[in-house]
Amino acid sequence: MLDLLRVQGSASRAQIAEGTGLSRATISAITANLRRSGLIVRSDTAVEGSGVGRTPEHLTLNPGSRVIVGVEFSHTRVTVVVSDVTHRVLGSKVREHDHDEPWERRLGTAIGFIDALVGATLTLIAIGSGVPGAISGRSGVVDRVEQCLGDRYRVPVRVENNARLAGLAEFSWGAGKDMQDLVYLRLSEGVGGLLIVDDEPRLGNTDSAGEFGHVCIDPNGPVCRCANRGCLEAYVGLGTVLARADAASVGELIEALDRAEPRALAVTTDAGARIGLVLANTCSILDISSVVLGGALAQVGDQLVRAVRQMVVRHAYSGGAEQLRIRTAELGNLDGALGGVALVLRDRSIPVGFRPKAMTSTTQRGKALTA
């Protein structure tokens, strides 16, 4: 029951019964005991009802003053979010930087943000952090992030691919929150994603599932930054698309599309078609029902989504391709950092929320994205 609340944030007794398989009578008895012990409390957030009868009471973990920090180190941005265990965001900070920003400065920025947001009145219990997947010396960067943040704050630190974390956030709170299976594709400086099947993130045998940006669509195509040829990212990475469209920013590209400029339309349609081809193959293999497109390029919206959908319908083997739900992401630039919070909430090896003094617990390291 506590695991369900930490992942969902809040739930009614009926929802808890459905999620745990326990009877409502059993749920009522257990929740009464948990409330008396101080482990759970009544949610102070208004919940929309059906308009008929009394709105059911929702319960959450008791947050006390304990908080989780999510950090995203993208290619050009450091983002920090602070949330309590009821999924309430208490604050956030963002700083843009150049591609060649030293990691020492990126970490210094994150530490400054964490210190300012957590302050002296809140108790930090864990940090979830995102680092890009295809960067030089990534394993060393991950080790440095874990050691630096762990040594400074003396709390568990979990590090994952930042595109995966963005997908996990959209699945938890954004465009994918009502979906059970999902392909999330993050279209930004890099192209990555997350695969979720039956409510579970899939990491793969070598922890590399979801690297849609490095699916080869033309073995004779341009060299990708991963050193292979013809990867999806080599065609639809943000810098490449903007350069081909002769646009300095996504905003300029959107303005050109609004004016129906042929070059912008052609480049966007081509990018959507290439993305759609990869997704069509994914649909044919997995028979998925839902796609969320995130990242800066997804802000283009309908023009891109139409091209993606047309290619999926044309090439996917699955008979359900025409019913495939394709949505754009909802969480904006906070997605990766929010995913760091979701990463911690889904890691049962990390105790979260209020613990009465009489209760003790132990912590052990767990695998990332474990639900």
C-alpha positions, 0 to 999 in steps of 0.5 A: 500500500505504501509503495502504491502511494509513493508511486501514485502520490495520492489515492482513494481507498477504492483505488488502493483496493484496486491497486493492491487486490485487497478487500475494501474492509481490509484496506479500511483497517490498514489505512486506519492503523497507518493514519494512527501511526503517522505514516499516511495522512489525508491529502490536502489537495482537492480532487475532482469528483464525479459530481454525484455524492460525496467526493472520496477521501484521498490519502498520501504518505506523510511528507513531513519536511522530507523532500526529493531532488531531481537534477537534469544535466542535458547537453545545454542546460542544468535543471533542478526540481524539489518535490515532496513525497506527495508529488508536490513540486516545491521549487525549481531552477534552470540555467542554460549553458554552452555545449562545452561547459565543463562538468565541474561547472555543471555540478557547481550549478546543480549544487548551488540550486540544491542548496538554495531550494532545500535550504535549512528547513527541509530534509533531503532524502535522495537525489535522482539525476539524469545524464545524456546517453551518448556522451564521451566518457559517460561512465566517468561522468556518471561516477563523478555525479554520484560521488560529488552529490553523494559526498556533499549531501550524504543521501542516496543518488541515482543516475539514469539516462536523461531522456528516459527520465523525461519519459518516466515523468511524462508517464507519471504526470504528463501526456502518458499518465493514463497509458499502460504501454508507451513509447516516449521519444525525446527529440532534442539536441540528442534523440533518446527515449523510454519504452514502457510495457504493462506499466513497467519501464523496460531497460533491456539486457544491456541497459540500452533499451529506448535508444531510438536515436541510434536506430539505423535508417540508412547504413550509407547515411551521414555519420552520427556522433555515436560513430555509426552511420545513418542513425535517426539522430543524424537526421532529426537531431535538433541542430540538424533540423534547424540548420536544414530549415535555416532557422536559429531556434525552434521558435523561428521554425514554428513561425516559418511553419505558420507562414507556410514557408516551403523549406520549413514545411519540407524539413519538418515533414521529412523529420516526421517521416523518418521518426515515423518509420522508426516508430512504425517498426517499433509498433510492428514488433511490440504492437504498442498503443501509445506514443509521446513525443517530447523535447524541443522539436516536439514543440513544432506540434501538428505538422510534425505529428501528422507526418509521424502518423502518416508514416506509422499508418503506412508502414506498421504491420499492426492492425491497430496502427490507425488507432495509435495515440500520438501525443506531444509532451506536457511537462516542458523543460522540467521533464528530465528533472521531474523524472529524477524525482519519479526515479527515486519514488519508484526505487523501493530501496530508498525509504521516503516520507515521514517515519515515526521515531519508533520505526527503523529501516535499512537502505540498499541500492536498487536498480534504476527505474524499478517499479 
